[in-house]
Structure formats: structure tokens, C-alpha cells
Amino acid sequence: MNVELARTFLEVVNCGSLARAAEKLHVTHSTVTMRLKVLEDLLRTRLLIRNRSGANMTAAGRRFYPLAESLCRVWELTRREMSLASGFDGLLSVGAPAILWDDLMFEWAKKSRIERPEIAIRCEVGQSEQLMDRLFEGWLDICLVFEPRARSGFTVDRLFEDPLITVCTVERNALERWDPDYIQIEWEDGIRRQEQSFYPDLIETPHLSAQTPELAIRFLMEFGGSALVPERILRTRQFSRPLYRVPDLPTFEQTVYLVYSQNALDERFPNMTINQLRKSLINQLNGQTQIWELGEMRRRRKAAGYAMSQKA
């Protein structure tokens, strides 16, 4: 089956009409109509009911939808693998929440690009639930999440603790009432439950709220106030104005997990073990300058590169 037929079907369903799908696919309306007819002829069933209000899936269309997604996904993954530039051993797709990409994972990717140039890295941001789905569907090779889900064939490793503390731009103790300058962050469910447990009567709306800690910190630097942030940032980052921990407010516990398929990694990255990958992440967390260990193969590559430079 031509993958464009399945992609066209998905686009029509997602857009709700043939006309909007044609615009997104950059083809004519008649081309979309023709592709749908060819697809339905191939499958010998009607997938869509088309009328003036748009296009709706039939029962057969609803059954075909996840299969079409799988078909397009497999093709895209295959295309990426086959189109790798020479010199790359593979493409490592890594997913993590924005709170980790803001500092830890950004620095990890930067050093990995230098220390492991034979591995191409694709970085993806999302919430734990989204990242787990992407991993299970095959779009990601590994993901770092706060709230993992178990599934057969996948391993969940506890990586490190990443507790959250309340910081303020002035030194003070906890206030008797809700801080009007508190910047609320849209945490995942586990942290939200801890917040609700500690502040059961909280009903006031904050002046500012942010989707990520990075955005909240930028607001703190601009306006002052307080926010709940990862404790590690006070050790690893410098800010334009001081941040002080509010000493009599609780620490909210949060754990980072590494989730992956051992079989998939062994097959796609024979020159990289999960222990090496895990250690590189921990080394970055601990602030080490070099995060990957030089194995025998990389020593040979380094020696070969040095010998070539001497000949030149």
C-alpha cells in the first residue's frame, strides 16, 4: 500500500474535511478524493462518510485508523534510519519533560554531541504520559519521566531523586497566608497532589502561572516573588538576582525514571550499552566535565584520527 494513501486518510480525519486536508497536504481537493477512493478500493470497504458538514469515519474507518497510524509511523522510522548521513552509527531519539531539558538534558545532549559524534540525537519534549506513549509506539528510544508506566518488553530504572523546594527572591520564612507573588507552575499529577495535600484550602488565583519552571524563573527575575522549583538548580545555575529557599516549607518529592526497551537498544546501537548511557546521564547530573567513558572502539578511533593528523 502506498503510505500516502494512509497519510491522506489520517489527515482528512484529523482535519474533519477534505478541503482542509488538501491544504495541509499541499495537494488539490481532487487528489485527496482520488487517494481516498483508491484506498477504499484496496481495502474493499468504505472508510469515510462525506457530506457538506465534513467527513466522518465509518466503523471500518475507526478500525483502520490505528493501523494507518502504525503504517505511517513505521515508514517514518524506516526513512529516518535509512537516510542517516555517513559517519553516524544510529539516531538516538530521547524524550524528557521541559524541566529536564532546560538544563540537565540540554547539557547532556551538548556534551554527547562532542563526545559521541557517531550518534545522531533527536530531542523531544513532553509530559510523562505523552512520552511513555511515544516510547511504546516506537518514536522514542529512551525517555526520562517522573511518572512511568510498566509494559512488557520495557524496563523502568530509577535514575535519581529530583526534589522540589519553594524559593523566593527575598530571605523570609513562610507567610501565614497565600503568597500573592507566588508563581504557580503546571506540574504533573504527582506534584499537584502533594501541593493540594499541603494547601488544601488554596482557592486564590496567582498573579502569574507558567507551564515550565524555566518560564517561572524568568518571571521571578523580572518581578520577584516565589515559586516551586527543582532543588538542583540552586547548586548548578547562576541567576541575575538571588534565590533563597523558604526554610519552613516542605520539600516535594519527585523521582526521575529512565524507561527503555533493552532489545531495541541492543539491536539499534550495538556500540552503546544501556549502562554507558545511564552513567552518562548520572555523570551530567553530578557536573562532570566528561560524561561518556572512552571504550576500546572510541580509543581506536581517537588514535586513528591522531595518526591521520600527523601524516597530514
C-alpha positions in Angstrom: 0.0 0.0 0.0 1.2 3.5 -0.8 1.9 5.2 2.5 0.5 8.5 1.1 -3.0 6.9 1.0 -2.9 6.1 4.7 -1.4 9.6 5.5 -4.2 11.2 3.4 -6.8 9.3 5.3 -5.4 10.3 8.7 -5.2 14.0 7.6 -8.8 14.0 6.5 -9.9 12.5 9.8 -7.8 14.9 11.8 -8.9 18.0 9.8 -12.5 17.0 9.5 -12.8 17.8 5.9 -11.3 17.0 2.5 -10.7 20.7 1.7 -8.7 21.4 4.9 -6.7 18.2 4.4 -5.8 19.2 0.9 -4.5 22.5 2.1 -2.3 20.8 4.8 -1.0 18.2 2.3 -0.4 20.8 -0.4 -2.4 18.9 -3.0 -5.7 19.6 -4.8 -9.1 18.6 -3.5 -9.5 16.1 -6.4 -6.2 14.4 -5.4 -7.4 13.8 -1.9 -10.7 12.4 -3.3 -8.8 10.1 -5.7 -6.5 8.8 -2.9 -9.4 8.0 -0.7 -11.2 6.1 -3.5 -8.0 4.1 -4.2 -7.6 3.3 -0.5 -11.2 2.2 -0.1 -10.9 0.1 -3.3 -7.8 -1.6 -2.0 -9.4 -2.4 1.4 -12.8 -3.2 -0.2 -14.7 -1.2 2.3 -15.9 2.3 2.9 -13.8 4.2 5.4 -15.4 7.7 5.4 -18.9 9.2 5.1 -18.5 12.5 3.3 -21.1 15.2 3.3 -21.4 19.0 3.4 -20.5 19.1 7.1 -17.2 17.3 6.6 -16.0 13.7 6.8 -16.8 11.1 9.5 -15.3 7.6 9.9 -17.4 4.6 9.4 -17.0 1.6 11.7 -14.4 0.2 9.3 -12.6 3.6 9.3 -12.4 3.5 13.1 -10.8 0.1 12.9 -8.4 1.2 10.2 -7.3 4.5 11.9 -4.8 3.0 14.4 -3.4 0.7 11.7 -2.9 3.7 9.4 -1.0 5.5 12.2 1.2 2.4 12.7 1.9 2.2 9.0 2.9 5.8 8.7 5.0 5.6 11.9 6.9 2.5 10.7 7.6 4.2 7.3 8.8 7.4 9.0 11.1 5.5 11.3 12.4 3.4 8.4 13.0 6.6 6.4 15.0 8.2 9.2 17.2 5.1 9.7 17.9 4.6 6.0 18.7 8.3 5.4 21.3 8.6 8.1 24.3 10.5 6.9 27.6 8.6 6.5 29.6 8.6 9.7 26.6 8.0 12.0 26.1 4.7 13.8 22.4 5.5 14.5 19.8 8.0 15.6 19.0 8.1 19.3 15.6 9.6 20.0 15.4 10.9 23.6 12.3 12.3 25.3 12.2 14.2 28.6 10.0 16.9 30.3 10.8 20.5 29.7 12.0 20.8 33.3 14.9 18.4 32.5 15.7 19.8 29.0 16.1 23.3 30.5 19.4 22.4 32.0 20.3 18.8 32.7 19.3 17.2 29.4 20.4 20.2 27.3 23.9 19.9 28.7 23.9 16.1 28.3 22.9 16.5 24.6 25.6 19.2 24.1 28.4 17.0 25.6 27.1 13.9 23.9 27.3 15.6 20.5 31.0 16.3 21.2 32.0 13.0 22.9 29.9 10.6 20.8 29.8 12.3 17.4 28.9 8.9 15.8 25.4 9.0 17.3 22.8 11.5 16.0 20.5 12.7 18.7 16.8 13.7 18.4 15.4 15.6 21.3 11.7 15.6 22.2 9.8 17.4 24.9 6.6 16.3 26.6 4.8 15.3 29.8 5.4 11.8 31.2 2.2 10.4 29.8 2.9 11.7 26.3 6.5 10.5 26.4 5.5 7.0 27.5 3.0 6.7 24.7 5.7 7.9 22.2 8.2 5.3 23.6 5.7 2.4 23.4 4.7 3.4 19.8 8.4 3.3 18.7 9.0 7.0 18.2 11.5 7.2 21.1 14.4 5.0 22.1 14.6 6.2 25.7 12.7 8.6 27.9 13.2 10.3 31.2 9.9 10.7 33.1 8.5 11.4 36.5 5.5 9.1 36.3 6.4 5.8 34.5 4.1 3.1 33.3 5.1 -0.6 33.1 4.7 -2.5 29.9 6.0 -5.9 28.8 9.3 -5.5 26.9 10.2 -2.2 28.5 12.5 -1.6 31.5 11.9 1.1 34.2 15.0 2.2 36.1 15.0 4.7 39.0 17.6 7.2 37.9 17.8 9.9 40.5 15.8 12.0 43.0 14.8 15.5 41.9 13.0 17.1 44.8 11.3 20.5 44.5 11.6 23.4 47.0 10.0 26.8 47.4 12.4 29.6 46.6 11.9 33.4 47.0 13.8 36.5 45.8 14.0 37.8 49.4 15.1 35.9 52.5 12.0 35.1 54.6 10.0 32.4 56.3 6.6 31.0 55.2 3.8 33.5 55.2 0.7 33.0 57.3 -1.5 33.1 54.1 -1.1 32.5 50.4 1.8 34.5 48.9 0.2 36.9 46.3 3.5 37.0 44.4 3.7 33.1 44.1 4.2 32.0 40.6 2.3 28.7 40.1 3.8 26.1 37.7 1.7 23.4 35.9 3.3 20.4 37.4 2.5 16.8 36.6 -0.2 14.9 38.7 2.2 13.6 41.4 3.4 17.1 42.4 -0.1 18.6 42.1 -1.4 16.0 44.6 1.3 17.0 47.0 0.6 20.7 46.6 -3.2 20.1 47.2 -2.4 18.0 50.3 -0.2 20.8 51.8 -2.5 23.6 50.7 -6.0 22.0 51.0 -7.8 25.4 51.3 -6.0 27.1 48.4 -8.5 29.0 46.3 -6.8 32.2 45.3 -5.6 32.7 41.7 -1.9 33.7 41.4 -1.0 36.8 39.5 1.3 34.7 37.2 1.3 31.0 36.3 3.7 29.2 34.0 3.8 25.9 32.2 7.6 25.3 32.9 10.0 26.2 35.7 12.2 28.0 33.2 9.4 30.4 32.4 8.6 30.8 36.1 12.2 31.6 36.9 12.3 34.3 34.2 9.2 35.9 35.8 11.0 35.7 39.2 14.0 37.5 37.8 11.7 40.2 36.3 9.1 40.7 39.1 10.4 38.9 42.2 8.2 36.6 44.2 8.3 32.9 45.0 7.9 29.6 43.1 8.4 25.8 43.5 11.5 24.7 41.6 13.9 21.8 41.4 16.4 21.9 44.3 19.3 21.1 42.0 19.1 24.4 40.1 20.3 26.3 43.2 23.5 24.2 43.0 24.0 24.3 39.3 22.8 27.6 37.9 23.6 31.3 38.3 20.8 33.9 38.2 20.6 37.6 37.7 19.2 38.0 41.2 19.5 35.8 44.3 17.1 33.0 45.1 16.6 31.9 48.7 15.0 28.7 50.0 12.0 29.3 52.2 13.2 27.2 55.1 9.9 26.2 56.8 8.0 25.0 53.7 8.1 21.3 52.7 10.2 19.5 50.1 8.0 17.9 47.4 9.4 14.5 46.4 10.0 13.7 42.8 11.9 10.8 41.1 13.3 10.7 37.6 13.0 7.3 35.9 14.8 6.0 32.7 12.5 3.9 30.5 13.7 1.9 27.5 13.5 -1.3 25.6 16.7 -3.3 26.1 16.1 -5.4 23.0 15.5 -2.4 20.8 18.7 -0.6 22.1 20.8 -3.7 21.6 19.6 -4.1 18.1 19.9 -0.4 17.0 23.0 0.7 19.0 25.4 -2.3 19.2 28.3 0.0 20.2 26.5 1.6 23.1 25.3 -0.2 26.2 22.5 1.0 28.5 25.0 1.1 31.4 27.1 3.6 29.4 24.0 5.7 28.6 22.8 5.6 32.2 26.2 6.5 33.5 26.5 9.5 31.1 23.2 10.9 32.5 24.4 10.5 36.1 27.8 12.0 35.2 26.0 15.0 33.8 23.8 15.3 36.9 27.0 15.3 39.0 28.5 18.0 36.9 31.4 16.0 35.5 33.3 17.5 32.5 33.4 14.3 30.6 30.2 12.2 30.8 31.0 9.3 28.4 33.7 6.7 29.1 36.1 6.2 26.2 35.7 2.5 25.2 38.1 0.5 23.2 36.4 1.3 19.9 36.5 5.0 20.7 40.1 4.8 21.7 41.0 3.2 18.4 39.0 5.9 16.6 40.8 8.7 18.5 44.2 7.1 17.8 43.4 6.7 14.1 42.3 10.3 13.9 45.5 11.4 15.6 47.7 9.3 13.2 45.9 10.8 10.2 46.5 14.3 11.5 50.2 13.6 12.0 50.5 12.3 8.4 48.8 15.5 7.1 
